[in-house]
Amino acid sequence: MGRILDGRADLYSLGATLFFLTTGARLFAADNFQSLLIAHATELPSLASEVTPDVPEELALLIDVAVLKQPGDRPESMEVWSQDLRAWQEGSLSRERVRELKAMARRGRRPFEPRSNLAPIISAVAVLVAAIVVAVVLMRSETVDPWAAIRQ
């Protein structure tokens, strides 16, 4: 959507995967694909520690910062994030770094304001889905032979 992709997009994907692996839940609850797209674009993801309280606090924090909405709010690279993960695994993630990660998570969980060019896309998808639903309902409700006019 007009942004330059960097490693933080991959970090988001990895974070979403780890979220699922540690909690057994998807990052966004949705009944269908359209709802999932809208939730992804407009809602903040759940916190791993809220979904599954027994996830270790620092691991949940690392997952939470990986899936922050805005790429600029996430750790600056996969390398930095993986160093933090490695430090957590080894039990050497410093208190100072945990404080930095918590501050990063707080900043990144501010109310999300979707980009202004997202509204037309969501509206277009909604109109398309509504048109398809109307067409299906009309097709099922009428028993008119569509070829009758041609046969006469």
ZADO-1210 file (C-alpha; in nm, 4 decimals, padded with zeros to 6 digits):
<atoms>
<atom x="00.0000" y="00.0000" z="00.0000" code="MET" pos="1"/>
<atom x="00.2686" y="00.2416" z="-00.1015" code="GLY" pos="2"/>
<atom x="00.5219" y="00.1512" z="00.1660" code="ARG" pos="3"/>
<atom x="00.8694" y="00.0123" z="00.1236" code="ILE" pos="4"/>
<atom x="00.8931" y="-00.3351" z="00.2732" code="LEU" pos="5"/>
<atom x="01.1850" y="-00.4295" z="00.4906" code="ASP" pos="6"/>
<atom x="01.2643" y="-00.7075" z="00.7366" code="GLY" pos="7"/>
<atom x="01.0035" y="-00.5800" z="00.9808" code="ARG" pos="8"/>
<atom x="00.7312" y="-00.7267" z="00.7567" code="ALA" pos="9"/>
<atom x="00.8959" y="-01.0670" z="00.8011" code="ASP" pos="10"/>
<atom x="00.9214" y="-00.9997" z="01.1739" code="LEU" pos="11"/>
<atom x="00.5459" y="-00.9373" z="01.1825" code="TYR" pos="12"/>
<atom x="00.4818" y="-01.2687" z="01.0035" code="SER" pos="13"/>
<atom x="00.7117" y="-01.4550" z="01.2400" code="LEU" pos="14"/>
<atom x="00.5456" y="-01.2868" z="01.5376" code="GLY" pos="15"/>
<atom x="00.1997" y="-01.3888" z="01.4125" code="ALA" pos="16"/>
<atom x="00.3232" y="-01.7469" z="01.3703" code="THR" pos="17"/>
<atom x="00.4769" y="-01.7529" z="01.7199" code="LEU" pos="18"/>
<atom x="00.1557" y="-01.6031" z="01.8578" code="PHE" pos="19"/>
<atom x="-00.0394" y="-01.8954" z="01.7140" code="PHE" pos="20"/>
<atom x="00.2164" y="-02.1538" z="01.8282" code="LEU" pos="21"/>
<atom x="00.2268" y="-02.0235" z="02.1863" code="THR" pos="22"/>
<atom x="-00.1415" y="-01.9391" z="02.2354" code="THR" pos="23"/>
<atom x="-00.3227" y="-02.1736" z="01.9964" code="GLY" pos="24"/>
<atom x="-00.5227" y="-01.8717" z="01.8756" code="ALA" pos="25"/>
<atom x="-00.5054" y="-01.6538" z="01.5679" code="ARG" pos="26"/>
<atom x="-00.3808" y="-01.2989" z="01.5974" code="LEU" pos="27"/>
<atom x="-00.7262" y="-01.1707" z="01.4959" code="PHE" pos="28"/>
<atom x="-01.0565" y="-01.3471" z="01.5531" code="ALA" pos="29"/>
<atom x="-01.2705" y="-01.3370" z="01.2401" code="ALA" pos="30"/>
<atom x="-01.5542" y="-01.5412" z="01.0959" code="ASP" pos="31"/>
<atom x="-01.4504" y="-01.4984" z="00.7328" code="ASN" pos="32"/>
<atom x="-01.1722" y="-01.3698" z="00.5131" code="PHE" pos="33"/>
<atom x="-01.3266" y="-01.0241" z="00.4680" code="GLN" pos="34"/>
<atom x="-01.3626" y="-00.9798" z="00.8438" code="SER" pos="35"/>
<atom x="-01.0026" y="-01.0939" z="00.8870" code="LEU" pos="36"/>
<atom x="-00.8762" y="-00.8329" z="00.6393" code="LEU" pos="37"/>
<atom x="-01.0775" y="-00.5587" z="00.8062" code="ILE" pos="38"/>
<atom x="-00.9609" y="-00.6639" z="01.1541" code="ALA" pos="39"/>
<atom x="-00.6004" y="-00.6778" z="01.0376" code="HIS" pos="40"/>
<atom x="-00.6291" y="-00.3293" z="00.8908" code="ALA" pos="41"/>
<atom x="-00.8197" y="-00.1615" z="01.1726" code="THR" pos="42"/>
<atom x="-00.7743" y="-00.3449" z="01.5037" code="GLU" pos="43"/>
<atom x="-00.4900" y="-00.4000" z="01.7453" code="LEU" pos="44"/>
<atom x="-00.3896" y="-00.7643" z="01.7860" code="PRO" pos="45"/>
<atom x="-00.4555" y="-00.9443" z="02.1111" code="SER" pos="46"/>
<atom x="-00.1716" y="-00.9676" z="02.3624" code="LEU" pos="47"/>
<atom x="-00.0179" y="-01.3141" z="02.3881" code="ALA" pos="48"/>
<atom x="-00.0188" y="-01.2914" z="02.7685" code="SER" pos="49"/>
<atom x="-00.3919" y="-01.2120" z="02.7735" code="GLU" pos="50"/>
<atom x="-00.4823" y="-01.5032" z="02.5474" code="VAL" pos="51"/>
<atom x="-00.2626" y="-01.7531" z="02.7324" code="THR" pos="52"/>
<atom x="-00.1509" y="-01.6254" z="03.0744" code="PRO" pos="53"/>
<atom x="00.1057" y="-01.9055" z="03.1202" code="ASP" pos="54"/>
<atom x="00.3223" y="-01.7825" z="02.8277" code="VAL" pos="55"/>
<atom x="00.6448" y="-01.6546" z="02.9881" code="PRO" pos="56"/>
<atom x="00.6228" y="-01.2763" z="03.0286" code="GLU" pos="57"/>
<atom x="00.9358" y="-01.1923" z="02.8289" code="GLU" pos="58"/>
<atom x="00.8436" y="-01.4292" z="02.5449" code="LEU" pos="59"/>
<atom x="00.4945" y="-01.2761" z="02.5278" code="ALA" pos="60"/>
<atom x="00.6563" y="-00.9318" z="02.5198" code="LEU" pos="61"/>
<atom x="00.8859" y="-01.0330" z="02.2326" code="LEU" pos="62"/>
<atom x="00.5871" y="-01.1666" z="02.0384" code="ILE" pos="63"/>
<atom x="00.3825" y="-00.8544" z="02.1146" code="ASP" pos="64"/>
<atom x="00.6496" y="-00.6145" z="01.9845" code="VAL" pos="65"/>
<atom x="00.6964" y="-00.8270" z="01.6721" code="ALA" pos="66"/>
<atom x="00.3298" y="-00.7823" z="01.5745" code="VAL" pos="67"/>
<atom x="00.2921" y="-00.4117" z="01.6424" code="LEU" pos="68"/>
<atom x="00.0814" y="-00.2472" z="01.3699" code="LYS" pos="69"/>
<atom x="00.3261" y="00.0110" z="01.2444" code="GLN" pos="70"/>
<atom x="00.6603" y="-00.1209" z="01.1153" code="PRO" pos="71"/>
<atom x="00.8373" y="00.1764" z="01.2753" code="GLY" pos="72"/>
<atom x="00.7145" y="00.0652" z="01.6169" code="ASP" pos="73"/>
<atom x="00.8684" y="-00.2828" z="01.5839" code="ARG" pos="74"/>
<atom x="01.2346" y="-00.3640" z="01.6527" code="PRO" pos="75"/>
<atom x="01.4496" y="-00.2182" z="01.3755" code="GLU" pos="76"/>
<atom x="01.5549" y="-00.5535" z="01.2339" code="SER" pos="77"/>
<atom x="01.5094" y="-00.9276" z="01.2582" code="MET" pos="78"/>
<atom x="01.8681" y="-00.9446" z="01.3844" code="GLU" pos="79"/>
<atom x="01.7958" y="-00.7197" z="01.6829" code="VAL" pos="80"/>
<atom x="01.4775" y="-00.9114" z="01.7648" code="TRP" pos="81"/>
<atom x="01.6465" y="-01.2507" z="01.7307" code="SER" pos="82"/>
<atom x="01.9269" y="-01.1346" z="01.9638" code="GLN" pos="83"/>
<atom x="01.6603" y="-01.0483" z="02.2206" code="ASP" pos="84"/>
<atom x="01.4968" y="-01.3890" z="02.1707" code="LEU" pos="85"/>
<atom x="01.8324" y="-01.5631" z="02.2084" code="ARG" pos="86"/>
<atom x="01.9050" y="-01.3639" z="02.5252" code="ALA" pos="87"/>
<atom x="01.5652" y="-01.4656" z="02.6656" code="TRP" pos="88"/>
<atom x="01.6350" y="-01.8328" z="02.5844" code="GLN" pos="89"/>
<atom x="01.9694" y="-01.8100" z="02.7626" code="GLU" pos="90"/>
<atom x="01.8199" y="-01.6245" z="03.0582" code="GLY" pos="91"/>
<atom x="02.0320" y="-01.3172" z="02.9902" code="SER" pos="92"/>
<atom x="01.7723" y="-01.0662" z="02.8671" code="LEU" pos="93"/>
<atom x="01.8574" y="-00.7639" z="03.0793" code="SER" pos="94"/>
<atom x="01.6044" y="-00.5774" z="03.2903" code="ARG" pos="95"/>
<atom x="01.6936" y="-00.2623" z="03.0996" code="GLU" pos="96"/>
<atom x="01.6125" y="-00.4284" z="02.7660" code="ARG" pos="97"/>
<atom x="01.2837" y="-00.5621" z="02.9076" code="VAL" pos="98"/>
<atom x="01.1955" y="-00.2037" z="03.0107" code="ARG" pos="99"/>
<atom x="01.2814" y="-00.0825" z="02.6574" code="GLU" pos="100"/>
<atom x="01.0662" y="-00.3549" z="02.5027" code="LEU" pos="101"/>
<atom x="00.7760" y="-00.2715" z="02.7360" code="LYS" pos="102"/>
<atom x="00.8017" y="00.0963" z="02.6400" code="ALA" pos="103"/>
<atom x="00.8110" y="-00.0045" z="02.2725" code="MET" pos="104"/>
<atom x="00.5002" y="-00.2190" z="02.3218" code="ALA" pos="105"/>
<atom x="00.3145" y="00.0637" z="02.4998" code="ARG" pos="106"/>
<atom x="00.3982" y="00.3127" z="02.2249" code="ARG" pos="107"/>
<atom x="00.2986" y="00.0651" z="01.9570" code="GLY" pos="108"/>
<atom x="-00.0357" y="-00.0190" z="02.1193" code="ARG" pos="109"/>
<atom x="-00.1686" y="00.3331" z="02.1049" code="ARG" pos="110"/>
<atom x="-00.5098" y="00.3507" z="01.9372" code="PRO" pos="111"/>
<atom x="-00.4631" y="00.2578" z="01.5755" code="PHE" pos="112"/>
<atom x="-00.5614" y="00.5125" z="01.3150" code="GLU" pos="113"/>
<atom x="-00.5955" y="00.3509" z="00.9757" code="PRO" pos="114"/>
<atom x="-00.4411" y="00.5290" z="00.6826" code="ARG" pos="115"/>
<atom x="-00.6869" y="00.7516" z="00.5019" code="SER" pos="116"/>
<atom x="-00.6543" y="00.5576" z="00.1737" code="ASN" pos="117"/>
<atom x="-00.7732" y="00.2395" z="00.3455" code="LEU" pos="118"/>
<atom x="-01.1347" y="00.3537" z="00.3797" code="ALA" pos="119"/>
<atom x="-01.2066" y="00.3480" z="00.0030" code="PRO" pos="120"/>
<atom x="-01.0623" y="-00.0022" z="-00.0254" code="ILE" pos="121"/>
<atom x="-01.2735" y="-00.1336" z="00.2615" code="ILE" pos="122"/>
<atom x="-01.5797" y="00.0408" z="00.1168" code="SER" pos="123"/>
<atom x="-01.5188" y="-00.1077" z="-00.2280" code="ALA" pos="124"/>
<atom x="-01.4850" y="-00.4581" z="-00.0822" code="VAL" pos="125"/>
<atom x="-01.8065" y="-00.4112" z="00.1168" code="ALA" pos="126"/>
<atom x="-01.9954" y="-00.2915" z="-00.1941" code="VAL" pos="127"/>
<atom x="-01.8639" y="-00.5847" z="-00.3971" code="LEU" pos="128"/>
<atom x="-01.9688" y="-00.8360" z="-00.1318" code="VAL" pos="129"/>
<atom x="-02.3120" y="-00.6716" z="-00.1032" code="ALA" pos="130"/>
<atom x="-02.3576" y="-00.6874" z="-00.4819" code="ALA" pos="131"/>
<atom x="-02.2683" y="-01.0559" z="-00.4866" code="ILE" pos="132"/>
<atom x="-02.5103" y="-01.1299" z="-00.2022" code="VAL" pos="133"/>
<atom x="-02.7909" y="-00.9403" z="-00.3774" code="VAL" pos="134"/>
<atom x="-02.7212" y="-01.1225" z="-00.7052" code="ALA" pos="135"/>
<atom x="-02.7278" y="-01.4627" z="-00.5354" code="VAL" pos="136"/>
<atom x="-03.0511" y="-01.3820" z="-00.3518" code="VAL" pos="137"/>
<atom x="-03.2169" y="-01.2594" z="-00.6700" code="LEU" pos="138"/>
<atom x="-03.1026" y="-01.5621" z="-00.8675" code="MET" pos="139"/>
<atom x="-03.2364" y="-01.8019" z="-00.6048" code="ARG" pos="140"/>
<atom x="-03.5663" y="-01.6217" z="-00.5528" code="SER" pos="141"/>
<atom x="-03.6738" y="-01.6098" z="-00.9171" code="GLU" pos="142"/>
<atom x="-03.7656" y="-01.9165" z="-01.1141" code="THR" pos="143"/>
<atom x="-03.7789" y="-01.7266" z="-01.4417" code="VAL" pos="144"/>
<atom x="-03.6251" y="-01.9020" z="-01.7380" code="ASP" pos="145"/>
<atom x="-03.3477" y="-01.6672" z="-01.8572" code="PRO" pos="146"/>
<atom x="-03.3695" y="-01.8147" z="-02.2093" code="TRP" pos="147"/>
<atom x="-03.7464" y="-01.7705" z="-02.2483" code="ALA" pos="148"/>
<atom x="-03.7187" y="-01.4420" z="-02.4365" code="ALA" pos="149"/>
<atom x="-03.4740" y="-01.5907" z="-02.6859" code="ILE" pos="150"/>
<atom x="-03.6870" y="-01.8977" z="-02.7531" code="ARG" pos="151"/>
<atom x="-03.9921" y="-01.6955" z="-02.8580" code="GLN" pos="152"/>
</atoms>
